[in-house]
Amino acid sequence: MPDFQRQQQQMINRDVALLVQRRFRAEIFTVDNINRAGFTTNQFMNHMHA
């Protein structure tokens, strides 16, 4: 039984890691596109708060 639980925990950890990586990449991609579009970070922040 502990073996099964450990296996399940490893699967959960892997899924979480994949989600975090995907989200991190998406955020970097978004920032890259904004920078390419000529936004400064301040303009972007103001835009987000508007």
Residue pairs with C-beta under 8 A, 6 or more apart in sequence:
34 44
39 47
